[in-house]
Each structure stands twice: as structure tokens, then as C-alpha cells.
Amino acid sequence: MKFFVDTADVAEIADLAATGLLDGVTTNPSLVARTGRDMFEVLAEICGLVPGPVSAEVLATDLDGMLREGHRLAEIAPNIAVKVPLTWEGLQACRRLVREGISVNVTLCFSPGQALLAAKAGATFVSPFVGRLDDVAHDGMALIEDIVTIFRNYPSSIRTEVLVASVRTVPHVIEAARMGADIVTMPPKVLRALASHPLTDRGLELFLADAAKSGVRIA
């Protein structure tokens, strides 16, 4: 499974990228706005930090506008993936951009039917939003299971990767991995939380205490 981080915080991305554990980045207009910086400047900097895909979202909702903005975003760097919404216009834009060799992330997916349409349109990635479904008393992870199962039925024709989005917790990540999703994008705090366990902390304390008592030195 590939790990993407969902943020536009350049310092945070640089720190995580230095670990070698980061495969890509997803951004959206809200995340970029929080930086208080020029969007194109921020995206260019992120693309220089991460060799993998960096999702950048269009603002237009009409086909011509999405194509125009998609082309402008794709000019930033070769690893930009243009994000378009899962609407009829977004699906048309996806098909056109993909045919031009531009990676496309179809976002705001909330049903298996929508995911199938994104795959038919040739999307590089489709982003089902699990947390937002959970917020309205639907099982977000059940959607992931449905999409992964359906996509696996057509290995020769569906190349779209399932990018699990709106992730809120470590269990979301683990469940997505168990189901066989291709990618999870998560806030930095969730990615860091994957490394945390109280028994790891306690075990380390005990090892260090025993070493101190015995006077063991390595260097």
C-alpha cells in the first residue's frame, strides 16, 4: 500500500518525505488556503519535495474551465495529478485530460457507481471519502470494500487506483490495507500515529533502564 499525506504544509511534507515512507501528497483549495501563500508556489515546492503524485484541485465546475485549469496545473511539474470532482463535467474532463497524458484524481466519490464511472473515464485515481460518510451515519469502509471488490473483477480493463481519502484514524488505514486498497491519504498526525503504541514506549523504557543498571555502552 502507498501512503500519501493530505496537507499543503511544506515543512510537514519535507519532514515526512525525509523518512522515505511517503509516496505522494494530496492537496485541496482549503489546505492550500491555510498556508496563506500563492497556490502555484506552494504546489511547485511540494512537487520538488516528493517524487510521487501531488494532487492539485481545479476550482472550475464547467468542462471548459476544468480543462483550462487542469492544463495550467499540469504545467507546474510532471508529478502533478489534476483533481476533478465526480460530476458529469468532471468525468468528461478526466477522460480528455487522461488522453493527453495527464494524471487525474477524481475526488468526492461516495458510491460504487461513481467509482465505476471514474474508472470508465480512465481516472488514474478515484478518491472515496470514508470519514465524510461516517459523519452521516454510513459505513465509509464498506464503500472501500465494495469498490476494491468490483475493481478486482476487471483486472484487464480497470487500471484506476483506489485512493482512500477523508481518513480520520489509524483503524481507517489498517482496514483499507486489509481490504487491498491501493493508497491511503491521511493527515500527518494519522501517519505519525501508525508508529505509536504504548507497549513500544514501555518496552523501550524498560530496555534503557536495564542497560543503565548494567552499565552497558555501545559507543
C-alpha positions as CSV (number, residue, x, y, z in Angstrom):
1,M,0.0,0.0,0.0
2,K,1.1,3.5,-0.8
3,F,1.0,6.3,1.8
4,F,0.0,9.8,0.8
5,V,-0.2,12.7,3.2
6,D,-3.2,15.1,3.0
7,T,-1.7,18.6,3.6
8,A,-0.2,21.6,1.9
9,D,2.2,22.3,4.9
10,V,5.5,22.3,3.1
11,A,7.6,21.9,6.3
12,E,5.5,18.9,7.4
13,I,5.8,17.3,4.0
14,A,9.6,17.9,3.9
15,D,9.9,16.2,7.3
16,L,7.8,13.2,6.3
17,A,9.4,12.9,2.9
18,A,12.9,12.7,4.6
19,T,11.8,9.4,6.2
20,G,11.4,7.7,2.8
21,L,8.0,6.5,3.8
22,L,5.9,9.0,1.9
23,D,4.7,8.1,-1.6
24,G,2.7,11.1,-2.6
25,V,0.7,14.2,-1.4
26,T,-2.9,15.3,-1.8
27,T,-4.0,18.9,-1.5
28,N,-7.2,20.8,-2.0
29,P,-8.0,24.6,-2.1
30,S,-8.9,24.6,1.6
31,L,-5.5,23.1,2.6
32,V,-3.6,25.5,0.3
33,A,-5.5,28.5,1.6
34,R,-4.4,27.7,5.2
35,T,-0.8,28.3,4.1
36,G,-1.5,31.9,3.2
37,R,0.8,31.6,0.2
38,D,0.4,31.6,-3.5
39,M,-1.1,28.3,-4.7
40,F,1.3,27.7,-7.6
41,E,4.3,28.5,-5.5
42,V,3.2,26.0,-2.8
43,L,2.4,23.3,-5.3
44,A,5.7,23.7,-7.1
45,E,7.6,23.4,-3.8
46,I,5.7,20.3,-2.8
47,C,6.4,18.7,-6.2
48,G,10.1,19.3,-5.6
49,L,10.0,17.5,-2.3
50,V,8.0,14.4,-3.3
51,P,8.8,12.4,-6.4
52,G,5.4,10.7,-6.3
53,P,2.0,12.2,-7.4
54,V,0.9,15.5,-5.9
55,S,-2.9,16.1,-6.3
56,A,-3.9,19.7,-7.1
57,E,-7.6,20.5,-7.5
58,V,-9.3,22.6,-10.1
59,L,-11.7,25.3,-9.0
60,A,-13.9,25.4,-12.1
61,T,-17.1,23.3,-12.3
62,D,-17.7,23.6,-16.0
63,L,-15.9,21.4,-18.6
64,D,-14.1,24.1,-20.4
65,G,-13.0,25.7,-17.1
66,M,-11.7,22.4,-15.7
67,L,-9.8,21.6,-18.8
68,R,-8.2,25.1,-18.8
69,E,-7.3,24.9,-15.1
70,G,-6.2,21.3,-15.5
71,H,-3.7,22.2,-18.2
72,R,-2.4,25.1,-16.1
73,L,-1.9,22.9,-13.0
74,A,-0.2,20.1,-15.1
75,E,2.4,22.7,-16.2
76,I,3.6,23.0,-12.6
77,A,5.5,19.7,-12.6
78,P,5.4,16.3,-14.2
79,N,4.2,14.7,-11.0
80,I,1.0,16.8,-10.7
81,A,-2.3,14.8,-10.6
82,V,-5.2,17.1,-11.5
83,K,-8.1,16.7,-9.1
84,V,-11.6,17.0,-10.6
85,P,-14.9,16.4,-8.9
86,L,-17.1,13.4,-9.6
87,T,-19.6,15.1,-11.7
88,W,-20.6,14.6,-15.4
89,E,-18.4,17.5,-16.3
90,G,-15.6,16.2,-14.1
91,L,-15.8,12.8,-15.7
92,Q,-15.6,14.4,-19.2
93,A,-12.7,16.5,-18.1
94,C,-11.0,13.4,-16.7
95,R,-11.3,11.5,-20.0
96,R,-9.9,14.4,-22.0
97,L,-7.0,15.1,-19.7
98,V,-6.0,11.4,-19.3
99,R,-6.0,11.0,-23.1
100,E,-3.5,13.9,-23.2
101,G,-1.2,12.0,-20.8
102,I,-2.2,14.0,-17.6
103,S,-2.8,12.1,-14.4
104,V,-6.2,12.7,-12.9
105,N,-7.6,12.1,-9.4
106,V,-11.4,12.0,-9.4
107,T,-12.4,13.2,-6.0
108,L,-15.6,13.4,-3.8
109,C,-16.6,9.8,-4.5
110,F,-19.3,8.4,-2.3
111,S,-20.7,5.3,-4.1
112,P,-19.5,2.3,-6.0
113,G,-21.4,3.5,-9.1
114,Q,-19.5,6.8,-9.0
115,A,-16.2,4.8,-8.7
116,L,-17.1,2.7,-11.7
117,L,-17.8,5.8,-13.8
118,A,-14.4,7.3,-12.8
119,A,-12.7,4.0,-13.8
120,K,-14.6,4.1,-17.1
121,A,-13.4,7.6,-17.7
122,G,-9.8,6.4,-17.2
123,A,-9.1,8.1,-13.9
124,T,-5.6,7.5,-12.6
125,F,-7.0,7.6,-9.1
126,V,-10.5,7.7,-7.6
127,S,-10.9,9.1,-4.1
128,P,-13.7,7.7,-2.0
129,F,-14.3,9.8,1.2
130,V,-14.7,7.5,4.2
131,G,-14.8,10.0,7.0
132,R,-17.5,12.1,5.5
133,L,-19.6,9.0,5.0
134,D,-19.1,8.1,8.7
135,D,-20.2,11.6,9.6
136,V,-23.6,11.0,8.1
137,A,-24.0,7.5,9.7
138,H,-22.9,5.5,6.7
139,D,-20.1,2.9,6.8
140,G,-17.3,4.5,4.9
141,M,-15.1,1.5,4.9
142,A,-17.9,-0.7,3.5
143,L,-17.6,1.6,0.4
144,I,-13.9,0.9,0.1
145,E,-14.6,-2.9,0.3
146,D,-17.2,-2.6,-2.4
147,I,-15.0,-0.6,-4.8
148,V,-11.9,-2.8,-4.3
149,T,-14.0,-5.9,-4.9
150,I,-15.6,-4.6,-8.0
151,F,-12.4,-3.3,-9.5
152,R,-10.7,-6.7,-8.9
153,N,-13.4,-8.3,-11.2
154,Y,-11.9,-6.4,-14.1
155,P,-8.1,-6.6,-13.9
156,S,-7.6,-6.2,-17.6
157,S,-9.7,-3.2,-18.1
158,I,-9.7,-1.2,-14.8
159,R,-6.4,0.5,-14.1
160,T,-7.7,3.1,-11.7
161,E,-6.2,3.0,-8.2
162,V,-8.4,3.3,-5.2
163,L,-7.1,6.2,-3.1
164,V,-8.8,6.2,0.3
165,A,-9.5,9.8,1.4
166,S,-11.1,11.6,4.3
167,V,-9.2,9.3,6.6
168,R,-9.5,10.2,10.3
169,T,-8.0,7.3,12.3
170,V,-5.4,4.6,12.3
171,P,-8.1,1.9,12.1
172,H,-9.2,3.5,8.8
173,V,-5.7,2.9,7.4
174,I,-5.5,-0.6,8.7
175,E,-8.9,-1.6,7.3
176,A,-8.1,-0.1,4.0
177,A,-4.9,-2.1,3.8
178,R,-6.7,-5.3,4.8
179,M,-9.2,-4.7,2.0
180,G,-6.5,-4.2,-0.5
181,A,-6.9,-0.5,-1.3
182,D,-4.0,0.8,-3.4
183,I,-3.4,4.1,-1.5
184,V,-4.4,5.9,1.7
185,T,-4.1,9.6,2.0
186,M,-4.1,10.8,5.6
187,P,-3.4,13.9,7.8
188,P,0.2,13.9,9.0
189,K,-0.9,13.2,12.6
190,V,-2.5,9.9,11.5
191,L,0.6,8.9,9.5
192,R,2.7,9.5,12.6
193,A,0.3,7.7,14.8
194,L,0.9,4.5,12.9
195,A,4.3,4.3,14.6
196,S,2.9,4.7,18.1
197,H,2.0,2.0,20.6
198,P,2.1,2.3,24.4
199,L,3.8,-1.1,24.7
200,T,6.5,0.0,22.4
201,D,7.1,3.1,24.6
202,R,7.0,1.0,27.8
203,G,9.3,-1.7,26.3
204,L,11.9,1.0,25.3
205,E,11.8,2.5,28.8
206,L,12.5,-1.0,30.3
207,F,15.3,-1.8,27.9
208,L,17.0,1.6,28.6
209,A,16.6,1.2,32.3
210,D,18.1,-2.3,32.3
211,A,21.0,-1.0,30.2
212,A,21.7,1.9,32.6
213,K,21.7,-0.5,35.6
214,S,24.2,-2.9,33.9
215,G,26.4,-0.1,32.7
216,V,26.2,-1.3,29.1
217,R,27.6,1.1,26.5
218,I,27.7,0.7,22.7
219,A,29.8,3.7,21.7
